[in-house]
Amino acid sequence: MALRRHIVSVTTAADGSATAYSPFLSGYIHEIHYIKTDFADGVDFAITAEATGETIWTQSDVNAAAVKAPRQATHSNVGVAALFAAGGTAVNDRIALGRDRVKIVIAQGGNAKSGAFHIVIDDAK
């Protein structure tokens, strides 16, 4: 496993919104760290894969720094949700990117406020 950290700094416009992108990444997303600098309390963000629109992490009304390890539901080879035991909970796995950028959209972040997102990706070759 070769973990690499990519830092995306984000500064909002006067209306409290912003959109920022990581460089192109390939590998499995291990974690995303939200580092609060001075975004307003109650900031909303949506983090997706740019090319596919796949949701990586969305959260509303965030007030403090946070670390998340986003996962997605898996499916069998016939497209049925994979479950742990019959009728059990979903089986989740890491989210993969293939030469894609992570898109970070901010709302309600405050006028000219900033924060950063550390994207930790396993890009073992």
For each residue, the residues with C-beta under 8 A, 3 or more apart:
1: 122 124
2: 122 123 124 125
3: 30 120 121 122
4: 27 120 121 123
5: 118 119 120
6: 22 23 25 102 118 119 121
7: 116 117 118 119
8: 20 21 22 102 104 116 117 118 119
9: 20 114 115 116
10: 18 20 104 106 109 114 115 116 117
11: 18 112 113 114
12: 15 16 17 18 39 106 109 110 111 112 113 114
13: 16 17 18 111 112
14: 111 112
15: 12 111
16: 12 13 40 43 106 107 108 109 110 111 113
17: 12 13 105 106 107 109
18: 10 11 12 13 104 105 106 109
19: 103 104 105 106
20: 8 9 10 103 104 106 117
21: 8 50 101 102 103 104
22: 6 8 25 101 102 104 119
23: 6 101
24: 99 100 101
25: 6 22 97 99 100 101 102 119 121 123
26: 97 98 99 100 123
27: 4 96 97 121 122 123 124
28: 94 95 96 97 121 122
29: 32 56 70 94 95 96 97 102 119 120 121 122
30: 3 69 94 120 121 122
31: 67 68 69 118 120
32: 29 47 56 57 67 68 70 117 118 119 120
33: 65 66 67 117 118 120
34: 45 62 65 66 67 68 115 116 117
35: 65 115 116 117 118
36: 39 62 64 65 115
37: 113 114 115 116
38: 110 113 114 115
39: 12 36 43 62 106 109 110 113 114 115
40: 16 43 108 109 110 113
41: 63
42: 61 62 63 108
43: 16 39 40 61 62 63 106 107 108 109 110 115
44: 59 60 61 62 106 107 108
45: 34 57 58 59 62 104 105 106 107
46: 55 58 104 105
47: 32 55 56 57 58 102 103 104 105 117
48: 52 53 54 55 56 102 103 105
49: 52 53 54 56 95 97 100 101 102 103
50: 21 53 100 101 102 103
51: 100 101
52: 48 49 100
53: 48 49 50
54: 48 49 72 95
55: 46 47 48 58
56: 29 32 47 48 49 70 95 102
57: 32 45 47 68 70
58: 45 46 47 55
59: 44 45 62 66
60: 44
61: 42 43 44
62: 34 36 39 42 43 44 45 59 66
63: 41 42 43
64: 36
65: 33 34 35 36
66: 33 34 59 62
67: 31 32 33 34
68: 31 32 34 57
69: 30 31
70: 29 32 56 57 95
71: 92 93 94 95
72: 54 92 93 94 95
73: 81 82 90 91 92
74: 81 82 90 91 92 93
75: 79 80 81 82
76: 79 80 81 82
77:
78:
79: 75 76
80: 75 76
81: 73 74 75 76 90
82: 73 74 75 76 90 91
83: 86 87 88 89 90 91
84: 88 89 90 91
85: 88
86: 83
87: 83
88: 83 84 85
89: 83 84
90: 73 74 81 82 83 84
91: 73 74 82 83 84
92: 71 72 73 74
93: 71 72 74
94: 28 29 30 71 72 122
95: 28 29 49 54 56 70 71 72
96: 27 28 29
97: 25 26 27 28 29 49 100 102 121
98: 26
99: 24 25 26
100: 24 25 26 49 50 51 52 97
101: 21 22 23 24 25 49 50 51
102: 6 8 21 22 25 29 47 48 49 50 56 97 117 119
103: 19 20 21 47 48 49 50
104: 8 10 18 19 20 21 22 45 46 47 117
105: 17 18 19 45 46 47 48
106: 10 12 16 17 18 19 20 39 43 44 45 109 115
107: 16 17 43 44 45
108: 16 40 42 43 44
109: 10 12 16 17 18 39 40 43 106 113 115
110: 12 16 38 39 40 43 113
111: 12 13 14 15 16
112: 11 12 13 14
113: 11 12 16 37 38 39 40 109 110
114: 9 10 11 12 37 38 39
115: 9 10 34 35 36 37 38 39 43 106 109
116: 7 8 9 10 34 35 37
117: 7 8 10 20 32 33 34 35 47 102 104
118: 5 6 7 8 31 32 33 35
119: 5 6 7 8 22 25 29 32 102
120: 3 4 5 29 30 31 32 33
121: 3 4 6 25 27 28 29 30 97
122: 1 2 3 27 28 29 30 94
123: 2 4 25 26 27
124: 1 2 27
125: 2
